[in-house]
Amino acid sequence: MKTRRRRFGGLFWRMALSYLAVSVVATLIAIRASRYEWPFDFLRDSDLVHTFNHFFDNQTNGTILIIAVIALIGLVTGALISANLRGRIVRIAAAAQAWSQGDFSSPVRDRSSDELGQLARDLNRMAEQIQTLLASRQALAVVEERNRLARDLHDTVKQHVFANALLVRAARKQLDRDPDAARARLEEAEQLAEQTQQELINLIGALRPAALADKGLMGMLRAYVEEWSQRTGITVDLRAQGERLTPLDTEEAYYRVAQEALTNVARHSRASHIEIHLTWTDESLEMIIRDDGQGFVVEESAGKGLGLASMRERVEALGGALTISSGASGTSLEARTPLASAIAQEMEVGA
């Protein structure tokens, strides 16, 4: 096993040499005092010296004096060095606490060349790298959100608008020779326009929720599930167990997975009831979504839509796994991601 060499100028040498210097100085002072040499010649005929001479001889008194002086100066020196080290460690801890809350504007200020100074510089570099990483992830998140929005617009709104244009065109051609058929086409176009409007409302609501950091995952899910259930007529049973501090990236990923899952249920499953259970443990966060719909063949759905792939990518990006099972009695989706390091933070960088 390799041992790290103690470099000269480090804490070991600074403390060792400090105590050595103090011990030497204290010894020299005590020796001069025991011999009544200048500037301690006034002690020769003092009452204190005569009192001690009644108990011990002069050599013993000199030894006691040397020990007392060394102990006193050593105590003061140790207290000063400990106070200095404690102040430096407190500054490092305060900066680390600020970083854990996402504030990287407070670097550790320590210009010493010893191990604590080197630790402070290493931590400052780490904080700068985390800032750069967070900025990069934020930029990637913006790109990912834009791509997701573009996919959703293509899959729903664009197709609805195209179909609406065809219906209006057909109604215009039938307006003179068959007014009833034209009216029917216009009614279909009106219904499709309402669906398109609702899809746009859903897409706007699916943008990154600004209130997620304030309300938390369960607060945002409760609000979304309540609105979704009223709109679709499908009842939802939302429950949580062991709810605790969760990194924002994890909360957003689970919020998106729940949104996508509920969207799929509304579009395809013909379900009447959904159960959503979230369970926090020291090691992981698990979300299970079950519906009583008609189900589908999971293997045949691979590659046919972007929804399932997007959910899987979000969960796997957090180091977790997503499993889906479906049959005649309904569909079950389970997402599980690790939380041990994130709970110890939250950043957790977050990082």
Buried (B, 14 or more C-beta within 10 A) or exposed (E): EEEEEEEEBBBEEBBEEBBEEBBEBBBEBBBBBBBBEEEBEEBEEEEEBEEBEEEEEEEEBBEBBBEEBBEEBBEEBBEEBEEEBEEBEEBBEEBEEBBBEBEBEBBBEBEBEBBBBBBBBEBBEBBEEBBEEBEEBEEEEEEBBEEBBEBBBEBBBEBBBEBBEBBBEBBEEBBEEEEEBBEBBBEBBEEBBEBBEEBBEBBEEBEEBEEBEEBBBBBBBBEBBEEBBEEBEBEBEBEBEEEEEBBBBBBBBBBBBBBBBBBBBBEBBEBEEBBBBBBBBEEBBBBBBBBBBBBBEBEEBEEEBBBBEBBBEBBBEBEBEBEBEBEEEBBBBBBBBBBEBBBEBBBBBBB
